[in-house]
């Protein structure tokens, strides 16, 4: 299925996934910019370096899952080979 076919079949879902990707990417940049590595793990109240690194890691994993979803949407040949195989 190509991206064009996916958009024709489910426009709302395609734009929701792309919108979620952009929103998560912007949030990832915002979290990464607020990390203060000088705080370390001395204070667990409020923002600290450990919480920021964990947030960046989780957002990166979610963005990776969305990239995999996008690659599955743009797959050109999702069908398996025909059975029984032809003898050529």
C-alpha positions in Angstrom: 0.0 0.0 0.0 1.4 3.4 -1.0 0.9 6.5 1.1 -1.4 7.9 -1.6 -3.6 4.8 -1.2 -3.5 5.0 2.6 -4.6 8.7 2.4 -7.4 7.8 0.0 -8.7 5.0 2.2 -8.2 6.7 5.7 -7.5 10.4 5.5 -8.3 11.1 9.1 -6.0 8.3 10.5 -3.1 9.3 8.2 -3.3 13.0 9.3 -3.7 12.0 13.0 -0.6 9.9 12.8 1.4 12.6 11.0 0.1 15.2 13.4 1.1 13.1 16.4 4.5 12.6 15.0 5.1 16.4 14.6 3.7 17.1 18.1 5.9 14.5 19.7 8.9 15.7 17.8 8.3 19.3 19.0 7.8 18.0 22.6 11.0 16.0 22.3 13.0 19.2 21.4 11.3 21.1 24.2 12.1 18.5 26.8 15.7 18.2 25.5 16.2 21.9 25.7 15.0 22.1 29.4 17.4 19.4 30.7 19.9 20.9 33.2 22.7 18.3 33.4 24.1 20.3 36.3 21.4 19.2 38.7 22.2 15.5 38.3 20.1 13.3 40.6 20.5 15.4 43.8 16.9 16.6 43.8 13.9 14.5 42.8 11.4 17.3 43.2 10.7 19.3 40.1 12.7 19.0 36.9 16.0 17.2 37.1 18.4 15.6 34.6 17.3 12.1 35.2 13.6 12.9 34.5 14.6 14.8 31.4 16.7 11.9 30.0 13.9 9.5 30.8 11.4 11.7 29.0 13.7 12.0 25.9 14.1 8.3 25.9 10.4 7.6 26.0 9.6 10.2 23.3 12.3 8.7 21.1 10.8 5.2 21.4 7.3 6.5 20.6 8.7 8.4 17.6 10.5 5.3 16.4 7.2 3.4 16.6 5.5 6.0 14.5 8.4 5.8 11.9 7.8 2.0 11.7 4.1 2.6 11.3 4.8 5.1 8.5 7.1 2.6 6.8 4.4 0.0 7.0 1.9 2.4 5.4 4.2 3.1 2.5 5.1 -0.5 1.8 4.5 -1.2 -1.9 4.0 -4.9 -1.7 2.4 -6.1 1.5 0.9 -9.3 0.1 2.7 -12.6 0.6 3.8 -14.8 -2.2 1.1 -16.9 -3.8 0.6 -20.5 -2.7 1.5 -23.0 -4.1 4.6 -21.5 -5.6 4.8 -21.7 -9.3 7.5 -23.9 -10.8 9.5 -21.8 -13.2 
